[in-house]
């Protein structure tokens, strides 16, 4: 890459020019990374293994984790190089994208100004959707436990309102440093809940030859792994707030250590869950464990609380983009902190209202996940490096260009096939819903209270086991979150 330093001058390094308020230690960063990655998505991994077989699941988990982590490491290195060429301490993802395209091939330079806004839009859309899902997920799990023990069914939307209200104090914490204690607690609760689930997974195991070694339904598996492994915005925010950001990437860096830990955890959950329940594995492994047992209820509550603590970590990305990259940078307000607090409150209110009004986000999230993660984790990082190296060198034999083009091809395949599959499933899902509504309206008219009671009863008493029908992918996300 081009050298911006004059002969005899000391080489500029962006890390030396960073000024971070409330920096994170390597240990803080590791706990925060594990917490932002290991969440509700891992509970669908047994079904993912069911779709590709247990050997196929192990191999594909390793492969997809490596691809996603490589893409993130490539992105971080490109951000550092862009900062070095511009002689600044830090350039974020959209700024790096804008700069890289501006110095890349001429045919794409005209897109440089809108590229950064496009990246921000995808980041906001994805993390906003995740925050809404977290509210719904916590509400449903708490509702299951409370309804079983107190035999008084309260509408799910009321739980969403309560969870959203309780999120306000925690979401008011402005610095990632202040979230470290809750991240540590959330990680402990998540792994304690998973340990309780493992108790059921290791008991009454059937013969392993009753489950398939390989299966060919890759699209759903890839979608689950991408949703459960990647959180680009939070991962970049953690690197930006580290006291020693040079420790983040590299073979023994914080990111790789987190990836290894997460991959082992995901393989254990996916393999053991599929082995234990086989063809009867549910959309979420928590639906397979018996709700009438105290240990199962503890597992549900611990995981729900852990996901609850993840809400401010995921929402941090949206707040940082809107408040720091747009409002503070372009308008220079007199009271930026007051504006940030107002925006944080408004953000929680909008997420809660979304969860209350439209709790069935499954089909939409399938589309958002396939579209956004393939772009943010694979396509954009490779294209950024191609542009940054355009005026210098791609290495011996142009091997970096060949590598990036192959990665781009992989990302485009995932983007195209995943988005197409998600759109088809959305059409089928809403078509089925329309037929159900039409059929129901032709026989009897129900009051809103009766409809809500029926929805709550179905959610609590009849968790649907995925039956590999044509609408299986949409049903996965629908049943998992609702």
C-alpha positions in Angstrom: 0.0 0.0 0.0 1.1 3.5 -0.7 3.5 5.1 1.8 2.3 8.5 2.9 5.4 9.3 5.0 8.2 11.3 3.5 11.8 9.8 3.5 13.4 10.2 6.9 10.1 10.9 8.7 8.9 8.6 11.5 6.2 6.3 10.2 2.7 7.4 11.3 0.7 4.7 13.1 -3.0 5.3 13.8 -3.0 3.5 17.1 -0.6 6.1 18.6 -3.0 8.9 17.6 -6.1 7.4 19.2 -7.6 9.1 22.1 -10.2 6.8 23.7 -12.4 7.8 26.6 -12.9 4.9 29.1 -10.8 2.3 27.1 -11.4 -1.4 27.3 -8.7 -3.9 28.5 -8.1 -7.0 26.4 -10.1 -9.0 29.0 -13.0 -6.5 28.8 -13.0 -6.7 25.1 -13.0 -10.6 25.1 -16.0 -10.7 27.5 -17.8 -8.1 25.4 -17.1 -10.0 22.2 -18.3 -13.3 23.6 -21.5 -11.7 24.9 -22.3 -10.0 21.6 -21.8 -13.2 19.6 -23.2 -16.0 21.9 -26.8 -15.1 22.2 -30.2 -16.3 21.1 -28.9 -17.5 17.7 -27.0 -20.4 19.2 -30.3 -22.0 20.4 -31.3 -22.8 16.8 -28.0 -24.6 16.0 -29.4 -28.2 16.7 -31.9 -27.6 13.9 -29.1 -26.2 11.7 -27.2 -29.5 12.3 -30.3 -31.4 11.4 -30.4 -29.7 8.1 -26.8 -30.7 7.1 -26.0 -33.7 9.3 -23.7 -33.8 12.3 -20.4 -34.2 10.3 -21.6 -31.7 7.8 -22.6 -29.4 10.6 -19.2 -29.6 12.3 -17.3 -28.9 9.1 -19.6 -26.1 7.9 -19.5 -24.4 11.4 -15.7 -24.3 11.2 -15.7 -23.1 7.6 -18.4 -20.4 8.0 -16.8 -19.1 11.3 -13.4 -18.9 9.6 -14.9 -17.0 6.6 -16.8 -14.5 8.8 -13.9 -13.9 11.1 -11.4 -13.5 8.2 -13.7 -10.9 6.7 -13.8 -9.0 9.9 -10.1 -9.2 10.4 -9.6 -7.9 6.8 -12.0 -5.1 7.5 -10.2 -4.0 10.6 -6.8 -4.0 8.8 -8.3 -2.0 6.0 -9.7 0.5 8.5 -6.2 0.9 10.1 -4.5 1.3 6.7 -7.1 3.9 5.6 -6.4 5.8 8.9 -2.6 5.6 8.2 -3.0 7.0 4.7 -5.1 9.8 6.0 -2.9 10.5 9.0 -5.7 10.1 11.5 -6.2 8.0 14.6 -9.4 6.2 13.5 -11.6 5.9 10.5 -14.9 4.0 11.0 -16.5 1.5 8.6 -18.4 4.0 6.4 -15.4 6.4 6.2 -13.1 3.6 5.2 -15.6 2.5 2.5 -15.9 6.0 1.2 -12.1 6.6 1.1 -11.3 3.2 -0.4 -13.8 3.6 -3.3 -12.5 7.2 -3.9 -8.9 5.8 -4.5 -10.1 2.6 -6.3 -10.9 2.0 -10.0 -12.3 5.0 -11.8 -15.6 3.3 -12.7 -16.6 3.0 -9.1 -15.3 6.4 -7.8 -18.6 8.1 -8.5 -20.2 5.9 -5.8 -17.8 7.0 -3.0 -20.0 9.6 -1.5 -23.1 7.4 -1.1 -21.2 4.3 -0.1 -20.7 5.4 3.5 -24.4 6.2 3.9 -25.3 2.8 2.4 -23.1 1.0 5.0 -24.6 3.0 7.8 -28.1 2.2 6.6 -27.4 -1.5 6.6 -25.8 -1.4 10.1 -28.7 0.6 11.5 -31.3 -1.7 9.9 -29.6 -4.9 11.1 -28.9 -3.9 14.7 -32.3 -2.3 15.0 -33.9 -5.6 14.0 -31.7 -7.5 16.4 -32.8 -5.2 19.3 -36.5 -5.8 18.5 -35.9 -9.5 18.4 -34.2 -9.4 21.8 -37.3 -7.8 23.3 -39.6 -10.4 21.8 -37.3 -13.3 22.7 -37.0 -12.2 26.4 -40.7 -11.6 26.6 -41.7 -15.0 25.3 -39.3 -17.0 27.5 -40.3 -15.1 30.7 -44.0 -15.5 29.7 -43.6 -19.3 29.3 -42.1 -19.6 32.8 -44.6 -17.2 34.5 -47.6 -18.7 32.8 -46.7 -22.2 33.8 -46.2 -21.4 37.4 -49.0 -18.9 38.0 -51.6 -20.3 35.5 -52.5 -16.7 34.5 -51.8 -16.0 30.9 -50.9 -12.4 30.1 -50.7 -11.2 26.6 -47.2 -11.3 25.1 -47.4 -7.7 24.1 -47.6 -6.7 27.8 -44.4 -8.5 28.4 -42.8 -6.7 25.5 -43.9 -3.4 27.1 -42.4 -4.4 30.5 -39.1 -5.6 29.0 -38.8 -2.5 26.9 -39.4 -0.3 29.9 -36.9 -2.1 32.0 -34.3 -1.7 29.3 -34.3 2.1 29.6 -31.9 2.4 32.6 -29.4 0.0 31.2 -29.6 1.5 27.7 -28.8 4.9 29.3 -25.2 3.9 29.9 -23.2 5.8 27.3 -19.8 4.1 27.5 -19.0 0.4 26.6 -16.7 0.4 29.7 -19.7 0.7 31.9 -21.4 -2.3 30.2 -18.5 -4.6 31.0 -19.9 -5.8 34.4 -23.3 -6.6 32.8 -21.5 -8.3 29.9 -19.6 -10.5 32.3 -22.8 -11.3 34.2 -24.7 -12.0 31.0 -21.9 -14.3 29.7 -22.0 -16.3 33.0 -25.8 -16.5 32.9 -25.8 -17.6 29.3 -23.2 -20.4 29.9 -25.0 -21.4 33.1 -28.2 -21.7 31.2 -26.5 -23.7 28.4 -25.0 -25.9 31.1 -28.5 -26.6 32.3 -29.6 -27.5 28.8 -26.6 -29.7 28.4 -27.9 -31.8 31.3 -30.8 -32.7 29.1 -28.7 -33.2 26.0 -26.4 -35.7 27.7 -29.1 -37.9 29.1 -31.0 -40.6 27.3 -28.9 -40.3 24.2 -30.1 -42.5 21.3 -27.6 -44.5 19.1 -25.7 -42.1 17.0 -26.4 -44.1 13.8 -30.0 -42.9 14.1 -29.0 -39.4 13.0 -27.6 -38.4 9.6 -24.0 -37.7 9.0 -24.7 -35.4 6.0 -27.7 -33.6 4.5 -28.0 -31.2 1.7 -30.2 -28.3 3.0 -27.4 -25.7 3.3 -29.3 -22.5 3.0 -31.0 -22.6 6.4 -27.7 -23.7 8.1 -25.7 -20.8 6.5 -28.4 -18.4 7.6 -28.4 -19.5 11.2 -24.6 -19.5 11.5 -24.3 -16.1 9.9 -27.0 -14.7 12.2 -25.5 -16.3 15.3 -21.8 -15.6 14.6 -21.7 -12.1 13.2 -22.4 -8.7 14.8 -20.2 -6.5 12.8 -21.1 -3.1 14.3 -20.5 -4.2 17.9 -17.3 -6.0 17.0 -15.9 -2.9 15.4 -17.1 -0.7 18.3 -15.2 -2.9 20.7 -12.0 -2.6 18.7 -12.4 1.1 18.5 -12.6 1.4 22.3 -9.7 -0.9 23.3 -6.7 0.4 25.1 -4.4 -1.8 23.0 -6.2 -2.2 19.7 -3.2 -3.9 18.1 -4.2 -7.0 20.3 -7.5 -7.3 18.6 -6.5 -9.0 15.3 -3.7 -11.6 14.6 -3.4 -15.3 15.1 -3.5 -15.0 18.9 -5.6 -11.8 18.9 -8.7 -11.2 21.0 -10.9 -11.8 17.9 -9.5 -15.2 17.1 -9.6 -16.3 20.7 -13.3 -15.4 20.8 -13.9 -17.1 17.5 -12.3 -20.4 18.7 -14.3 -20.3 22.0 -17.5 -19.6 20.1 -16.9 -22.3 17.4 -16.3 -25.0 20.1 -19.5 -23.9 21.9 -21.6 -23.9 18.8 -20.4 -27.3 17.7 -21.2 -28.7 21.1 -24.7 -27.2 21.2 -25.5 -28.1 17.6 -24.1 -31.7 17.7 -25.4 -32.7 21.1 -28.8 -31.1 20.5 -29.2 -32.9 17.2 -28.0 -36.2 18.6 -30.3 -36.0 21.6 -33.6 -35.1 19.7 -32.8 -36.2 16.2 -35.7 -35.6 13.7 -37.8 -34.1 16.5 -35.4 -31.2 17.3 -37.4 -28.0 17.6 -36.7 -24.6 16.1 -35.1 -23.5 19.4 -33.6 -26.1 21.7 -35.3 -24.5 24.7 -38.6 -25.8 23.2 -37.4 -29.4 23.5 -36.6 -29.3 27.2 -39.5 -29.9 29.6 -41.1 -26.7 31.0 -42.5 -28.5 34.0 -39.0 -29.1 35.5 -37.3 -26.5 37.6 -33.9 -26.9 35.9 -35.5 -26.2 32.5 -37.2 -23.1 33.9 -33.9 -21.9 35.4 -32.2 -22.4 32.0 -34.9 -20.4 30.2 -34.8 -17.5 32.7 -30.9 -17.3 32.8 -30.8 -17.2 28.9 -33.6 -14.6 28.8 -31.8 -12.4 31.3 -28.5 -12.8 29.4 -30.2 -11.7 26.1 -31.8 -8.8 28.0 -28.3 -7.6 29.0 -27.3 -7.8 25.3 -29.8 -5.2 24.3 -27.7 -2.1 25.1 -24.6 -3.6 23.4 -26.4 -4.1 20.1 -28.2 -0.8 20.3 -24.9 1.0 20.9 -24.1 0.7 17.2 -27.2 2.6 16.2 -26.7 5.3 18.8 -23.0 5.8 17.7 -23.9 6.2 14.1 -26.8 8.6 14.5 -25.5 10.7 17.4 -21.7 10.7 16.7 -21.5 10.4 12.9 -24.5 12.5 11.9 -25.8 14.8 14.6 -22.6 15.7 16.5 -20.4 15.8 13.4 -22.7 17.8 11.1 -24.6 20.0 13.5 -22.3 20.5 16.4 -25.0 20.8 19.1 -24.5 22.7 22.3 -25.6 19.7 24.5 -24.6 16.6 22.6 -25.0 14.4 25.7 -28.6 15.5 26.3 -29.4 14.8 22.6 -27.9 11.4 22.9 -30.0 10.5 26.0 -33.1 11.7 24.2 -32.3 9.6 21.2 -31.6 6.5 23.4 -35.0 6.9 25.1 -36.7 7.3 21.7 -34.8 4.3 20.3 -36.0 2.0 23.1 -39.6 3.3 22.7 -39.5 2.6 18.9 -38.1 -0.9 19.4 -40.6 -1.7 22.0 -43.5 -0.3 19.9 -42.2 -2.4 17.0 -42.1 -5.5 19.1 -45.6 -4.9 20.4 -47.2 -4.1 17.0 -45.4 -6.7 14.8 -44.0 -9.5 16.9 -43.8 -11.9 14.0 -40.5 -10.7 12.5 -39.3 -14.1 11.2 -39.7 -13.6 7.5 -38.3 -10.1 7.5 -35.3 -11.1 9.6 -34.5 -13.9 7.3 -34.2 -11.4 4.5 -32.3 -8.8 6.5 -29.8 -11.4 7.8 -29.1 -12.8 4.4 -28.8 -9.4 2.8 -26.8 -7.5 5.4 -24.4 -10.0 6.9 -23.1 -11.2 3.5 -22.5 -7.5 2.6 -21.0 -6.3 5.8 -18.8 -9.4 6.6 -17.7 -10.6 3.2 -18.4 -8.4 0.2 -17.6 -5.0 1.6 -14.2 -5.9 3.3 -12.9 -7.6 0.1 -14.0 -4.8 -2.1 -12.4 -2.2 0.2 -9.0 -4.0 0.1 -9.2 -4.3 -3.7 -9.7 -0.6 -3.9 -7.0 0.3 -1.4 -4.4 -1.9 -3.2 -5.5 -0.7 -6.7 -2.7 1.9 -7.0 0.0 -0.1 -5.3 0.5 -3.9 -5.4 -1.6 -7.0 -4.8 1.4 -9.1 -3.9 3.3 -11.8 -5.8 1.2 -13.2 -8.5 -1.6 -10.8 -7.5 -2.6 -13.4 -4.9 -4.5 -10.9 -2.8 -6.6 -9.9 -5.7 -7.4 -13.5 -6.5 -8.2 -14.2 -2.9 -10.5 -11.2 -2.6 -12.3 -12.0 -5.9 -12.9 -15.6 -4.7 -14.3 -14.2 -1.4 -16.4 -11.8 -3.3 -17.8 -14.6 -5.4 -18.7 -16.6 -2.2 -20.3 -13.5 -0.7 -22.3 -12.8 -3.8 -23.6 -16.4 -3.9 -24.7 -16.2 -0.3 -26.2 -12.8 -0.9 -28.1 -13.9 -4.0 -29.2 -17.3 -2.9 -30.0 -16.3 0.6 -32.0 -13.2 -0.4 -33.9 -15.2 -3.1 -34.7 -18.0 -0.6 -35.8 -15.4 2.1 -38.1 -13.6 -0.4 -39.7 -16.9 -1.5 -40.3 -17.9 2.1 -41.7 -14.5 2.9 -44.2 -14.9 0.0 -45.2 -18.3 1.1 -45.4 -17.3 4.8 -47.7 -14.3 4.2 -49.7 -16.3 1.6 -50.3 -19.0 4.2 -51.2 -16.4 6.7 -53.7 -14.8 4.3 -55.3 -18.2 3.6 -55.6 -18.9 7.4 -57.2 -15.5 8.0 -59.6 -16.0 5.1 -60.5 -19.6 6.2 -61.0 -18.4 9.8 -63.1 -15.5 8.9 -65.4 -17.7 6.8 -66.4 -19.8 9.8 -66.6 -17.5 12.8 -65.7 -14.0 13.9 -63.4 -13.7 17.0 -62.9 -10.8 19.2 -59.4 -9.3 19.6 -59.3 -10.8 23.1 -60.0 -14.3 21.8 -57.4 -13.9 19.0 -54.8 -12.8 21.5 -55.7 -15.7 23.8 -55.4 -18.2 21.0 -52.0 -16.8 19.9 -50.7 -16.9 23.5 -52.0 -20.4 24.0 -50.3 -21.6 20.8 -47.0 -20.0 21.8 -47.1 -21.6 25.2 -48.6 -25.0 24.8 -47.9 -26.0 21.2 -44.3 -25.3 20.2 -44.2 -26.4 16.6 -41.4 -28.8 15.7 -40.0 -28.0 12.3 -41.3 -30.5 9.8 -39.1 -29.6 6.8 -42.0 -28.3 4.8 -41.7 -25.7 2.0 -42.0 -22.9 4.5 -39.5 -24.4 6.9 -37.1 -21.5 7.0 -39.7 -18.9 7.8 -41.3 -21.2 10.4 -37.9 -21.6 12.0 -37.5 -17.9 12.8 -41.2 -17.5 13.5 -41.3 -20.3 16.1 -37.9 -19.5 17.5 -38.8 -15.9 18.4 -42.5 -16.3 19.0 
